[in-house]
Amino acid sequence: MNPPKSRENSITRYYIAEENLVGSVKERKADYDLMAAVMICLGKEGDSDTDLLKLLNVLLSTETGSQDKCQILEEDFHIKMTLALESEVSLMCNLSKGVEEKGIRKGIVAMVSTLKELQIADEIILSKIREKFGLTEETAETYLKEIS
């Protein structure tokens, strides 16, 4: 999702090829070319000249909400939005938000645990995690209790 600048908006295929290092064996391609990997490196929305990459940038964007995605899909890509498709786009957006929230949660728990190990006072820990993560006092306290 966040490739280096030099790889943005690219699609690269890697595959197995036959190369005789010693001897001259000739195998049927179907017997060894059974696997391929495709690396899709996205960039910023609107930066790509390829419709496929533009579509993937819209669908996989973490900044664009599901309603905006549905509107872009309909207007820019002429994809008719049915209730089922809107539901799938919404589910996909919620899934990425869930993954992000889980990562943030793990980070907060690790931070609280580390500060506790350093014997930092609970009041300071509460203050810091509320400030850094914009948490309510109640939510911050749940993290503190979880570690205790």
Order of alpha helices (4+ residues) and beta strands (2+ residues): beta-alpha-beta-alpha-alpha-alpha-alpha-alpha
